[in-house]
Amino acid sequence: MRNGIVALSALAVSLLLWAAPAIAHHSFAAEFDSSKTITLRGIVTKIDWTNPHVWFYVNVKEEGKITNWGFEMGPPHGLQRRGWNRDTMKIGDEVIINGTLAKNGTKRVNTRDVTMAKTGQKLGAASSENGEDR
C-alpha cells in the first residue's frame, strides 16, 4: 500500500513539473494590443535568453530622459530558426525595435523584429502575435 502511495505521489509531482511551462505561457492577446504598434531605438542593457520567451531590455531616450523598456521575443529555438544566437545582440548594442505595446500601459513590447543599428541587420523576433513563436 505504501509503495502505491509513493508511486502515485511521484507521478503527481512529475505531472505538475511537466505542466509548469504550459501554465507560465500566455497568449499574445492577453497582454498586448495589436492595434498599438511602436518603433523604439535604444541601447541594450540586459538579455534573458530563456524559455518560454527571450526578453531583452533597452534604455530608450524619451523627451530628454532615459526609460528602460522590456521586449518579449519568441523562444530560443524559434529565434535560432530566424538566424539568432546568444551572441547576435549584446549589452551595449544600439537596436531599433518594431513591436506591439502592452495593454496595461507598462513599458513592455511584444517584438516583431529587431534591427542592429550598427550593421543594419534585421531579424524577425518569432513573435507570438502571429503565432511565429513555435
Contacts in CASP RR format, 6 or more apart in sequence:
PFRMAT RR
TARGET T0000
AUTHOR 0000-0000-0000
METHOD contacts of the structure
MODEL  1
MRNGIVALSALAVSLLLWAAPAIAHHSFAAEFDSSKTITLRGIVTKIDWT
NPHVWFYVNVKEEGKITNWGFEMGPPHGLQRRGWNRDTMKIGDEVIINGT
LAKNGTKRVNTRDVTMAKTGQKLGAASSENGEDR
21 51 0 8 1.000
21 52 0 8 1.000
24 52 0 8 1.000
25 52 0 8 1.000
27 128 0 8 1.000
28 34 0 8 1.000
28 100 0 8 1.000
28 110 0 8 1.000
28 127 0 8 1.000
28 128 0 8 1.000
28 129 0 8 1.000
28 131 0 8 1.000
31 102 0 8 1.000
31 103 0 8 1.000
31 104 0 8 1.000
31 108 0 8 1.000
31 110 0 8 1.000
32 100 0 8 1.000
32 101 0 8 1.000
32 102 0 8 1.000
32 103 0 8 1.000
32 109 0 8 1.000
32 110 0 8 1.000
32 129 0 8 1.000
33 100 0 8 1.000
33 101 0 8 1.000
33 102 0 8 1.000
33 103 0 8 1.000
34 100 0 8 1.000
34 129 0 8 1.000
36 100 0 8 1.000
36 101 0 8 1.000
37 98 0 8 1.000
37 99 0 8 1.000
37 100 0 8 1.000
37 101 0 8 1.000
37 112 0 8 1.000
38 98 0 8 1.000
38 99 0 8 1.000
38 100 0 8 1.000
38 101 0 8 1.000
38 109 0 8 1.000
39 96 0 8 1.000
39 97 0 8 1.000
39 98 0 8 1.000
39 99 0 8 1.000
40 58 0 8 1.000
40 60 0 8 1.000
40 69 0 8 1.000
40 96 0 8 1.000
40 97 0 8 1.000
40 109 0 8 1.000
41 60 0 8 1.000
41 94 0 8 1.000
41 95 0 8 1.000
41 96 0 8 1.000
41 97 0 8 1.000
41 117 0 8 1.000
42 58 0 8 1.000
42 59 0 8 1.000
42 60 0 8 1.000
42 61 0 8 1.000
42 94 0 8 1.000
42 95 0 8 1.000
42 96 0 8 1.000
42 117 0 8 1.000
43 58 0 8 1.000
43 59 0 8 1.000
43 92 0 8 1.000
43 93 0 8 1.000
43 94 0 8 1.000
43 95 0 8 1.000
44 56 0 8 1.000
44 57 0 8 1.000
44 58 0 8 1.000
44 89 0 8 1.000
44 90 0 8 1.000
44 91 0 8 1.000
44 92 0 8 1.000
44 93 0 8 1.000
44 94 0 8 1.000
44 95 0 8 1.000
45 57 0 8 1.000
45 58 0 8 1.000
45 59 0 8 1.000
45 68 0 8 1.000
45 91 0 8 1.000
45 92 0 8 1.000
46 56 0 8 1.000
46 57 0 8 1.000
46 91 0 8 1.000
47 54 0 8 1.000
47 55 0 8 1.000
47 56 0 8 1.000
47 57 0 8 1.000
47 89 0 8 1.000
47 90 0 8 1.000
47 91 0 8 1.000
48 54 0 8 1.000
48 55 0 8 1.000
48 56 0 8 1.000
49 76 0 8 1.000
49 86 0 8 1.000
50 76 0 8 1.000
51 75 0 8 1.000
51 76 0 8 1.000
52 74 0 8 1.000
52 75 0 8 1.000
53 72 0 8 1.000
53 73 0 8 1.000
53 74 0 8 1.000
53 75 0 8 1.000
53 128 0 8 1.000
53 133 0 8 1.000
54 72 0 8 1.000
54 73 0 8 1.000
54 74 0 8 1.000
54 75 0 8 1.000
54 76 0 8 1.000
54 79 0 8 1.000
55 70 0 8 1.000
55 71 0 8 1.000
55 72 0 8 1.000
55 73 0 8 1.000
56 70 0 8 1.000
56 71 0 8 1.000
56 73 0 8 1.000
56 89 0 8 1.000
57 68 0 8 1.000
57 69 0 8 1.000
57 70 0 8 1.000
57 71 0 8 1.000
58 68 0 8 1.000
58 69 0 8 1.000
58 70 0 8 1.000
58 71 0 8 1.000
58 95 0 8 1.000
58 97 0 8 1.000
59 66 0 8 1.000
59 67 0 8 1.000
59 68 0 8 1.000
60 66 0 8 1.000
60 67 0 8 1.000
60 68 0 8 1.000
60 69 0 8 1.000
61 67 0 8 1.000
67 107 0 8 1.000
68 107 0 8 1.000
69 107 0 8 1.000
69 108 0 8 1.000
69 109 0 8 1.000
70 107 0 8 1.000
70 108 0 8 1.000
70 109 0 8 1.000
71 97 0 8 1.000
71 108 0 8 1.000
71 109 0 8 1.000
71 110 0 8 1.000
71 111 0 8 1.000
71 114 0 8 1.000
71 125 0 8 1.000
72 108 0 8 1.000
72 109 0 8 1.000
72 110 0 8 1.000
72 111 0 8 1.000
72 128 0 8 1.000
73 79 0 8 1.000
73 111 0 8 1.000
73 114 0 8 1.000
73 125 0 8 1.000
73 126 0 8 1.000
73 127 0 8 1.000
74 125 0 8 1.000
74 126 0 8 1.000
74 127 0 8 1.000
74 128 0 8 1.000
74 132 0 8 1.000
74 133 0 8 1.000
75 126 0 8 1.000
75 133 0 8 1.000
76 84 0 8 1.000
78 84 0 8 1.000
78 126 0 8 1.000
78 132 0 8 1.000
78 133 0 8 1.000
78 134 0 8 1.000
79 123 0 8 1.000
79 124 0 8 1.000
79 125 0 8 1.000
79 126 0 8 1.000
81 126 0 8 1.000
82 123 0 8 1.000
82 124 0 8 1.000
82 125 0 8 1.000
82 126 0 8 1.000
83 123 0 8 1.000
84 123 0 8 1.000
88 116 0 8 1.000
88 123 0 8 1.000
89 95 0 8 1.000
89 114 0 8 1.000
89 116 0 8 1.000
93 116 0 8 1.000
93 117 0 8 1.000
93 118 0 8 1.000
94 116 0 8 1.000
94 117 0 8 1.000
94 118 0 8 1.000
95 114 0 8 1.000
95 115 0 8 1.000
95 116 0 8 1.000
95 117 0 8 1.000
96 114 0 8 1.000
96 115 0 8 1.000
96 117 0 8 1.000
97 109 0 8 1.000
97 111 0 8 1.000
97 113 0 8 1.000
97 114 0 8 1.000
97 115 0 8 1.000
98 111 0 8 1.000
98 112 0 8 1.000
98 113 0 8 1.000
99 109 0 8 1.000
99 110 0 8 1.000
99 111 0 8 1.000
99 112 0 8 1.000
99 113 0 8 1.000
99 127 0 8 1.000
99 129 0 8 1.000
100 109 0 8 1.000
100 110 0 8 1.000
100 112 0 8 1.000
100 129 0 8 1.000
101 108 0 8 1.000
101 109 0 8 1.000
102 108 0 8 1.000
102 109 0 8 1.000
102 110 0 8 1.000
110 127 0 8 1.000
110 128 0 8 1.000
110 129 0 8 1.000
111 125 0 8 1.000
111 127 0 8 1.000
112 124 0 8 1.000
112 125 0 8 1.000
112 127 0 8 1.000
112 129 0 8 1.000
113 122 0 8 1.000
113 123 0 8 1.000
113 124 0 8 1.000
113 125 0 8 1.000
114 122 0 8 1.000
114 123 0 8 1.000
114 124 0 8 1.000
114 125 0 8 1.000
115 121 0 8 1.000
115 122 0 8 1.000
115 123 0 8 1.000
116 122 0 8 1.000
124 132 0 8 1.000
126 132 0 8 1.000
126 133 0 8 1.000
127 133 0 8 1.000
END
